[in-house]
Amino acid sequence: AIYSTGKIRNYSLLLQTPKLLVLFFAYQSLRLGYGLKWLVVSYVLIEAICASMRLLLAKRQLNLSLPLYFNKCLRKLILPICSSCIVSYLITSFIPEFSTRFFITIAISALIQYFIVYVYSLDSIEKDLIRSMINKIKKRI
């Protein structure tokens, strides 16, 4: 939001230009015969680098406390995201490809991620809010 009012050029060049590397890595990995998994891995790594650069810029310009940000936000997301990625990878690695494997992978990884987010990442107030929303939906049905 800080860049929506003025000097956005340098910010955009710094954070958006590295994303063009995905095209290079995509071309090279497909040309060399690597699978699409390596394309996704390179995309995730480049996005992680850009997100890290965005955090460093926010720290410098907004005096963001990185340890506080990590404890309040990122720490709660690491386990659900990693577990979902690991489950998706295991499903695609060990189950042979068939017409509905894509949908099965999405469903199982989403359910696992929702469960882990609920158990691990939410505090009691957020859990109470979800329970009340589920009860309202049950009453309507």
C-alpha positions in Angstrom: 0.0 0.0 0.0 2.9 2.3 0.6 3.9 2.2 -3.1 0.4 2.9 -4.4 0.8 6.6 -4.2 4.1 7.4 -5.9 7.5 5.9 -6.5 6.4 2.4 -7.6 8.8 2.0 -10.5 11.9 1.0 -8.5 9.9 -1.3 -6.3 8.2 -3.0 -9.2 11.5 -3.4 -11.1 13.2 -4.8 -8.0 10.5 -7.3 -7.1 8.8 -8.2 -10.4 11.8 -8.5 -12.7 13.2 -11.6 -11.0 9.9 -13.3 -11.7 10.8 -13.3 -15.4 13.5 -15.8 -14.6 10.7 -18.4 -14.4 10.4 -18.2 -18.2 14.2 -18.9 -18.6 14.1 -21.8 -16.1 10.9 -23.2 -17.7 12.5 -23.1 -21.2 15.8 -24.6 -20.0 14.2 -27.3 -17.8 11.9 -28.4 -20.6 14.6 -28.2 -23.2 16.9 -30.4 -21.1 14.2 -33.0 -20.5 13.4 -32.3 -16.9 9.8 -32.7 -15.8 7.3 -30.2 -14.8 8.1 -30.8 -11.1 11.4 -28.9 -11.6 9.6 -26.1 -13.2 7.3 -25.7 -10.2 10.3 -26.0 -7.8 12.1 -23.2 -9.7 8.9 -21.1 -9.6 8.5 -21.6 -5.8 12.1 -20.7 -5.2 11.9 -17.5 -7.2 8.7 -16.5 -5.5 10.4 -17.1 -2.1 13.3 -14.9 -3.1 10.9 -12.1 -4.2 8.9 -12.4 -0.9 12.1 -12.2 1.1 13.1 -9.1 -0.8 9.7 -7.6 -0.1 10.1 -8.3 3.6 13.5 -6.7 3.6 12.1 -3.6 1.9 9.3 -3.4 4.4 11.7 -3.7 7.2 13.8 -0.9 5.9 11.0 1.5 5.0 8.3 0.7 7.6 10.5 -0.4 10.5 8.9 -3.9 10.4 10.1 -6.2 13.1 11.0 -9.4 11.2 11.1 -11.6 14.4 7.6 -10.4 15.4 6.3 -10.8 11.9 7.7 -14.4 11.8 6.2 -15.3 15.2 2.8 -13.7 14.4 2.4 -14.8 10.8 4.9 -17.1 9.2 5.4 -19.6 12.0 1.7 -20.5 11.9 1.8 -21.1 8.2 4.9 -23.2 7.8 3.5 -26.6 9.0 0.3 -26.5 7.0 1.9 -25.4 3.8 4.8 -27.9 4.1 2.4 -30.8 5.0 0.2 -30.0 2.1 3.1 -29.9 -0.3 4.6 -33.1 1.0 1.2 -35.0 0.8 0.7 -33.7 -2.8 4.3 -34.8 -3.7 3.8 -38.2 -2.2 0.5 -38.7 -4.0 1.9 -37.7 -7.4 5.0 -39.8 -6.8 3.6 -43.1 -5.7 0.1 -43.2 -7.2 0.1 -43.9 -10.9 -1.4 -41.3 -13.2 -5.1 -41.7 -14.0 -7.9 -39.4 -15.0 -9.0 -38.3 -11.5 -5.6 -38.3 -9.6 -5.5 -34.5 -10.0 -8.8 -34.0 -8.1 -7.9 -36.6 -5.5 -4.6 -34.8 -4.9 -6.3 -31.5 -4.5 -9.0 -32.9 -2.2 -6.7 -34.8 0.1 -4.1 -32.0 0.4 -6.8 -29.4 1.0 -8.4 -31.5 3.8 -5.1 -32.1 5.5 -4.2 -28.4 5.2 -7.6 -27.3 6.7 -7.2 -29.8 9.5 -3.6 -28.7 10.4 -4.5 -25.0 10.1 -7.4 -25.5 12.5 -5.4 -27.6 15.0 -2.0 -25.8 14.8 -2.4 -22.3 13.5 -5.7 -20.9 14.8 -6.1 -19.5 18.3 -9.2 -20.1 20.5 -11.1 -17.0 19.3 -10.7 -18.0 15.6 -11.7 -21.6 16.4 -14.8 -20.4 18.2 -15.7 -18.2 15.2 -15.4 -21.2 12.9 -17.5 -23.4 15.2 -20.2 -20.8 15.3 -20.2 -20.5 11.5 -20.5 -24.2 11.1 -23.4 -24.3 13.6 -25.2 -21.6 11.6 -24.7 -23.6 8.4 -26.0 -26.7 10.1 -29.1 -24.9 11.3 -29.9 -23.7 7.7 -29.5 -27.2 6.3 
